[in-house]
Amino acid sequence: MDAYKFTIPEIIFGRGSLKYAGICAQQLGASKLFVVSDPGVEKAGWVDKLFEILRREKLDFVYYNDVVPNPRDYQVHNGAKYYEEKEADVILALGGGSTMDAAKGIALVVSNKGNIKDYEGANHVKHPLPPMVFIPSTIGSESNISQFTVITDVDRRIKMTIISRTLVPNISISDPTLLVTLNRDLLIAPVFDSLAHAVESFVSPLANPFTELQSMRGLDLLIRHFRLALEAFHLDDLEQLAIAGTCSGMAFTNASVGLGHALAHALGGMYDVVHGISHAMLLPDVMRYNLTSCMNKMATIGRIITGKTFSTEEATAQAGIEALEELRAEIGIPSRLREILPDNTMLPTVSQNAAKDICLRTNPRPADWKDILNIYYGAW
């Protein structure tokens, strides 16, 4: 039997668990917190709520909110400079994937110095990061659990994937009540990101019995509660989506992801496409591409998505893929890249960028840039 490693942070999950933010920071020795969030979370009222909690615990803190979707490298460097100027210690991030990824980038540059691009790839981080407490305001990225961070290199127009055990936060606080301030659009993209995490981690060559359980559980909960959550935004369904995201996050941070993330990262770097929307458009095509290399697992995915077993494994797998396409159409997400991109002239360059993405190493079927270009053109 092989040996497996399963890495996750300390996880606090439950309605109202935001109230533990200050206590957790104190446990990590905070004397001056460096709080990272963004204007969208501010508008929802959660930043002020967090500040109330921190003041109640008599914690000193400084605040940084120069974060946008697909966070930029210069924002990371500006944040690191501000952190050092204010002599902060523990980093507390409140927000979605972009906020948490930016916070990780700041922690990385503060502790290891240099330029964030120096650490692109896997296992290039040499020194421990400052203690980190992460509080997601949505689901999808699960950066509050993972050993990944993704930062946009503005000059090269690519999204850099950085992987290191040191990027796993010390504590993750997941409070499902934060999801009630999301709207329909802000929920759809993260759910498709979580779907991609569940599917890609399940078929990854690094998958093991522990990650597979989390992948399947996450996928099952996402499929069963996504429509219900969109219809009524009832907290019970949102909570199940938060659990699903946590499950798929635990899976992919240990088993990694694959071709779909390489494609989405490259599109996001070149065109600033919302990450989850890239997955909504491309995940079915990626699943078809991988089908012959992992038929049994794709059939398992098909059974979870459709709740049915068909005459053959291939038929079951294909039914799952088609059900995802039907879900996408039902929700109203664009199905063709031409609907969101200005033209396709840069797709060869985007394909070459995707072929260099480290996530491609854990795809069950090899793909070169021409294979990737064919997928893009097929989705055009």
C-alpha positions as CSV (number, residue, x, y, z in Angstrom):
1,M,0.0,0.0,0.0
2,D,1.2,3.5,-0.9
3,A,1.8,6.2,1.8
4,Y,-0.4,9.3,1.5
5,K,-0.1,12.8,2.8
6,F,-3.2,14.8,3.5
7,T,-2.7,18.5,4.4
8,I,-5.3,20.9,5.6
9,P,-5.4,23.8,8.1
10,E,-7.3,23.9,11.4
11,I,-10.9,24.4,10.2
12,I,-13.6,26.2,12.2
13,F,-16.9,25.8,10.4
14,G,-20.4,26.9,11.4
15,R,-23.0,29.6,11.4
16,G,-21.7,32.6,13.3
17,S,-18.1,31.4,13.5
18,L,-16.9,34.8,12.2
19,K,-17.0,35.8,15.9
20,Y,-13.9,33.7,16.5
21,A,-11.7,35.7,14.2
22,G,-10.1,37.7,16.9
23,I,-9.6,34.8,19.3
24,C,-7.9,32.8,16.5
25,A,-5.6,35.7,15.7
26,Q,-4.6,36.0,19.4
27,Q,-3.9,32.3,19.5
28,L,-1.4,32.9,16.7
29,G,0.3,35.7,18.7
30,A,-1.1,38.7,16.9
31,S,0.0,42.1,18.2
32,K,-0.9,44.0,15.0
33,L,-3.1,42.3,12.5
34,F,-2.7,42.9,8.8
35,V,-6.3,42.6,7.5
36,V,-6.8,42.0,3.7
37,S,-10.2,42.4,2.1
38,D,-11.8,44.1,-0.9
39,P,-14.4,46.8,-1.8
40,G,-17.1,44.2,-2.6
41,V,-16.9,42.6,0.9
42,E,-16.8,46.1,2.4
43,K,-20.1,46.9,0.6
44,A,-21.7,43.7,1.9
45,G,-21.0,44.9,5.4
46,W,-18.7,42.1,6.5
47,V,-15.5,44.2,6.9
48,D,-17.2,46.5,9.4
49,K,-18.5,43.4,11.2
50,L,-15.0,42.0,11.4
51,F,-13.6,45.3,12.7
52,E,-16.2,45.3,15.5
53,I,-15.1,41.8,16.5
54,L,-11.4,42.8,16.5
55,R,-12.0,45.9,18.5
56,R,-14.0,43.9,21.0
57,E,-11.0,41.7,21.4
58,K,-8.8,44.8,21.8
59,L,-6.7,43.9,18.8
60,D,-4.6,46.4,16.9
61,F,-4.9,46.1,13.1
62,V,-4.2,47.8,9.8
63,Y,-6.2,47.4,6.7
64,Y,-5.3,46.7,3.0
65,N,-8.0,46.5,0.3
66,D,-6.2,47.1,-3.0
67,V,-7.4,43.8,-4.4
68,V,-9.3,43.1,-7.7
69,P,-10.4,39.8,-9.3
70,N,-7.4,38.0,-10.6
71,P,-5.1,39.9,-8.2
72,R,-2.1,41.6,-9.8
73,D,1.5,41.2,-8.9
74,Y,1.9,44.9,-8.1
75,Q,-0.9,44.7,-5.6
76,V,0.9,41.9,-3.8
77,H,4.1,44.0,-3.7
78,N,2.3,47.1,-2.6
79,G,0.7,45.1,0.2
80,A,4.0,43.6,1.3
81,K,5.5,47.1,1.5
82,Y,2.6,48.3,3.6
83,Y,2.8,45.3,5.9
84,E,6.5,46.0,6.6
85,E,5.9,49.8,7.0
86,K,3.2,49.1,9.7
87,E,5.2,46.3,11.4
88,A,2.3,43.9,11.2
89,D,2.5,40.2,12.1
90,V,-0.5,37.9,11.7
91,I,-2.3,38.2,8.3
92,L,-6.1,37.9,8.3
93,A,-7.9,37.7,5.0
94,L,-11.7,38.1,4.6
95,G,-13.0,37.7,1.1
96,G,-13.1,35.5,-2.0
97,G,-10.4,33.7,-3.8
98,S,-8.8,36.9,-5.1
99,T,-8.5,38.4,-1.6
100,M,-7.1,35.2,-0.1
101,D,-4.7,34.7,-3.0
102,A,-3.4,38.3,-2.7
103,A,-3.0,37.8,1.1
104,K,-0.9,34.7,0.5
105,G,1.2,36.5,-2.1
106,I,1.8,39.3,0.4
107,A,2.8,36.8,3.1
108,L,5.1,35.1,0.7
109,V,6.9,38.3,-0.4
110,V,7.2,39.6,3.2
111,S,8.8,36.4,4.4
112,N,10.9,35.3,1.4
113,K,11.6,38.7,-0.2
114,G,12.2,39.3,-3.9
115,N,9.5,39.3,-6.6
116,I,6.4,37.2,-6.5
117,K,7.3,35.7,-9.9
118,D,10.4,34.2,-8.3
119,Y,8.2,31.6,-6.7
120,E,6.1,30.5,-9.7
121,G,5.7,26.8,-9.8
122,A,5.9,24.2,-7.1
123,N,8.1,24.1,-3.9
124,H,10.2,27.2,-4.5
125,V,9.3,28.8,-1.1
126,K,12.1,28.4,1.4
127,H,11.0,30.3,4.5
128,P,7.9,30.1,6.7
129,L,5.2,32.6,6.1
130,P,3.6,34.8,8.8
131,P,0.7,33.2,10.6
132,M,-2.5,33.4,8.6
133,V,-6.2,33.3,9.4
134,F,-8.5,33.1,6.4
135,I,-12.2,33.7,6.3
136,P,-13.9,33.0,2.9
137,S,-16.9,35.2,2.0
138,T,-17.9,32.8,-0.8
139,I,-17.0,29.3,-2.0
140,G,-15.1,28.2,-5.0
141,S,-11.4,29.0,-4.7
142,E,-11.0,27.4,-1.2
143,S,-7.7,29.3,-0.9
144,N,-8.5,29.2,2.8
145,I,-7.6,25.5,2.7
146,S,-5.2,25.0,-0.2
147,Q,-1.5,25.2,-0.7
148,F,-2.1,27.1,-4.0
149,T,-2.1,30.8,-4.8
150,V,-2.7,32.3,-8.2
151,I,-1.4,35.8,-9.1
152,T,-1.5,37.7,-12.4
153,D,1.8,38.7,-13.9
154,V,0.7,41.9,-15.6
155,D,3.7,42.2,-17.9
156,R,3.4,38.6,-19.3
157,R,-0.4,38.6,-19.1
158,I,-0.4,35.2,-17.4
159,K,-1.8,33.9,-14.1
160,M,1.1,32.4,-12.1
161,T,0.3,29.3,-10.1
162,I,2.4,29.0,-6.9
163,I,2.3,25.8,-4.9
164,S,3.8,25.3,-1.5
165,R,2.9,23.6,1.8
166,T,3.8,26.9,3.5
167,L,0.8,28.6,1.7
168,V,-1.7,26.6,3.7
169,P,-3.2,29.0,6.2
170,N,-2.9,28.2,9.9
171,I,-6.7,28.6,10.5
172,S,-9.7,28.6,8.2
173,I,-12.9,30.1,9.6
174,S,-15.9,29.2,7.3
175,D,-19.1,30.9,8.3
176,P,-22.0,30.0,5.9
177,T,-24.0,33.1,6.9
178,L,-21.5,35.2,4.9
179,L,-23.0,33.7,1.8
180,V,-26.4,35.3,2.3
181,T,-25.2,38.6,0.9
182,L,-24.1,37.1,-2.4
183,N,-26.3,37.6,-5.5
184,R,-27.0,35.1,-8.3
185,D,-23.9,36.1,-10.4
186,L,-21.6,36.0,-7.4
187,L,-22.7,32.4,-6.5
188,I,-22.7,30.9,-10.0
189,A,-19.0,31.3,-10.9
190,P,-17.7,30.0,-7.5
191,V,-19.9,26.9,-7.7
192,F,-18.5,26.0,-11.1
193,D,-15.0,26.5,-9.8
194,S,-15.8,24.0,-7.0
195,L,-17.3,21.6,-9.5
196,A,-14.0,21.8,-11.4
197,H,-12.0,21.2,-8.2
198,A,-14.1,18.1,-7.4
199,V,-13.9,16.6,-10.9
200,E,-10.2,17.4,-11.6
201,S,-9.0,16.2,-8.2
202,F,-11.0,13.0,-8.6
203,V,-9.3,12.0,-11.9
204,S,-5.8,13.4,-10.9
205,P,-3.0,10.9,-11.0
206,L,-2.2,12.1,-7.4
207,A,-5.7,11.1,-6.1
208,N,-5.8,8.7,-3.2
209,P,-8.6,7.2,-1.1
210,F,-8.7,10.2,1.2
211,T,-9.0,12.8,-1.6
212,E,-11.4,10.7,-3.6
213,L,-13.9,10.6,-0.8
214,Q,-13.8,14.4,-0.5
215,S,-14.1,14.9,-4.3
216,M,-17.1,12.7,-4.5
217,R,-18.8,14.2,-1.5
218,G,-18.2,17.7,-2.7
219,L,-19.5,16.9,-6.2
220,D,-22.6,15.3,-4.8
221,L,-23.5,18.2,-2.5
222,L,-22.8,20.8,-5.3
223,I,-25.2,19.0,-7.7
224,R,-27.9,18.5,-5.1
225,H,-27.9,22.0,-3.7
226,F,-26.9,24.3,-6.5
227,R,-30.3,24.8,-8.1
228,L,-32.0,25.0,-4.7
229,A,-29.6,27.7,-3.5
230,L,-30.1,29.8,-6.7
231,E,-33.9,29.6,-6.4
232,A,-34.3,30.8,-2.8
233,F,-30.8,31.6,-1.3
234,H,-32.0,29.6,1.8
235,L,-29.2,29.4,4.3
236,D,-29.6,25.6,4.6
237,D,-28.7,25.1,1.0
238,L,-25.9,27.7,1.1
239,E,-24.5,25.9,4.1
240,Q,-24.4,22.7,2.1
241,L,-22.6,24.5,-0.7
242,A,-20.0,25.7,1.8
243,I,-19.5,22.2,3.0
244,A,-19.2,21.0,-0.6
245,G,-16.6,23.7,-1.3
246,T,-14.6,22.7,1.8
247,C,-14.7,19.0,0.7
248,S,-13.5,19.8,-2.9
249,G,-10.9,22.1,-1.5
250,M,-9.5,19.4,0.8
251,A,-9.4,17.1,-2.2
252,F,-7.7,19.4,-4.7
253,T,-5.1,20.8,-2.4
254,N,-3.8,17.3,-1.9
255,A,-4.5,15.7,-5.3
256,S,-4.1,18.9,-7.4
257,V,-6.1,19.8,-10.5
258,G,-5.5,19.5,-14.2
259,L,-6.1,20.7,-17.7
260,G,-9.2,22.7,-16.9
261,H,-7.3,24.9,-14.5
262,A,-4.5,25.4,-17.0
263,L,-7.0,26.5,-19.6
264,A,-8.8,28.8,-17.1
265,H,-5.6,30.4,-15.8
266,A,-4.4,31.2,-19.3
267,L,-7.7,32.8,-20.3
268,G,-7.7,34.8,-17.1
269,G,-4.2,36.1,-17.6
270,M,-4.8,37.2,-21.2
271,Y,-8.4,38.3,-21.1
272,D,-9.1,38.8,-17.3
273,V,-12.0,36.2,-17.6
274,V,-13.7,35.3,-14.3
275,H,-12.1,32.0,-13.2
276,G,-15.4,30.2,-12.5
277,I,-17.0,31.3,-15.8
278,S,-14.0,29.8,-17.6
279,H,-14.7,26.5,-15.9
280,A,-18.4,26.7,-16.7
281,M,-17.6,27.0,-20.4
282,L,-14.7,24.6,-20.6
283,L,-15.2,21.8,-18.0
284,P,-17.4,19.6,-20.2
285,D,-14.9,19.8,-23.1
286,V,-12.0,19.0,-20.7
287,M,-14.0,16.0,-19.4
288,R,-14.5,14.7,-22.9
289,Y,-10.8,15.2,-23.7
290,N,-9.8,13.2,-20.6
291,L,-12.5,10.5,-20.9
292,T,-10.5,7.7,-22.5
293,S,-7.7,8.0,-19.9
294,C,-10.0,7.6,-16.9
295,M,-13.2,6.0,-18.1
296,N,-14.1,4.3,-14.8
297,K,-13.7,7.5,-12.8
298,M,-15.6,9.5,-15.3
299,A,-18.4,7.0,-15.1
300,T,-18.5,7.5,-11.3
301,I,-18.7,11.2,-11.9
302,G,-21.6,10.7,-14.3
303,R,-23.5,8.6,-11.8
304,I,-23.1,11.3,-9.1
305,I,-24.2,14.1,-11.5
306,T,-27.2,12.2,-13.0
307,G,-28.1,9.8,-10.2
308,K,-28.3,7.1,-12.9
309,T,-26.2,4.2,-14.3
310,F,-26.4,3.7,-18.0
311,S,-25.7,0.7,-20.2
312,T,-21.9,1.3,-20.3
313,E,-19.3,3.2,-18.4
314,E,-18.9,5.5,-21.4
315,A,-22.6,6.2,-21.7
316,T,-22.7,7.0,-18.0
317,A,-19.7,9.3,-18.3
318,Q,-21.2,11.1,-21.4
319,A,-24.5,11.5,-19.6
320,G,-22.7,13.3,-16.7
321,I,-21.0,15.6,-19.2
322,E,-24.2,16.4,-21.0
323,A,-26.0,17.1,-17.7
324,L,-23.4,19.7,-16.9
325,E,-24.0,21.4,-20.2
326,E,-27.7,21.3,-19.6
327,L,-27.1,22.9,-16.1
328,R,-25.0,25.6,-17.7
329,A,-27.7,26.4,-20.3
330,E,-30.4,26.3,-17.7
331,I,-28.6,28.9,-15.6
332,G,-27.9,31.1,-18.6
333,I,-24.1,31.0,-18.7
334,P,-22.5,31.6,-22.1
335,S,-21.6,28.3,-23.8
336,R,-19.2,29.7,-26.4
337,L,-16.0,31.6,-25.9
338,R,-17.0,34.0,-28.7
339,E,-19.7,35.4,-26.4
340,I,-17.1,36.7,-23.9
341,L,-13.9,37.2,-25.8
342,P,-13.3,40.0,-28.4
343,D,-11.7,37.7,-31.0
344,N,-9.8,34.4,-31.2
345,T,-6.5,35.8,-32.6
346,M,-4.7,35.4,-29.3
347,L,-5.8,31.8,-28.7
348,P,-2.6,30.3,-30.0
349,T,-0.6,32.4,-27.5
350,V,-3.1,31.6,-24.8
351,S,-2.7,27.9,-25.6
352,Q,1.1,28.0,-25.3
353,N,0.7,29.8,-21.9
354,A,-1.7,27.0,-20.8
355,A,0.7,24.3,-21.9
356,K,3.3,25.8,-19.4
357,D,0.9,25.8,-16.5
358,I,2.0,23.5,-13.6
359,C,-1.6,22.3,-13.2
360,L,-1.2,20.4,-16.5
361,R,1.3,18.0,-14.9
362,T,-1.5,16.3,-12.9
363,N,-3.9,15.9,-15.7
364,P,-4.8,12.2,-16.5
365,R,-4.1,12.7,-20.2
366,P,-1.1,14.6,-21.6
367,A,-1.9,17.7,-23.6
368,D,0.4,19.9,-25.7
369,W,-0.4,23.4,-26.8
370,K,-2.0,22.2,-30.1
371,D,-4.3,19.9,-28.2
372,I,-5.2,22.9,-26.0
373,L,-5.8,25.1,-29.0
374,N,-8.2,22.5,-30.4
375,I,-10.2,22.6,-27.2
376,Y,-10.3,26.4,-27.3
377,Y,-11.3,26.4,-30.9
378,G,-13.9,23.7,-30.2
379,A,-15.4,26.0,-27.5
380,W,-15.2,29.1,-29.8
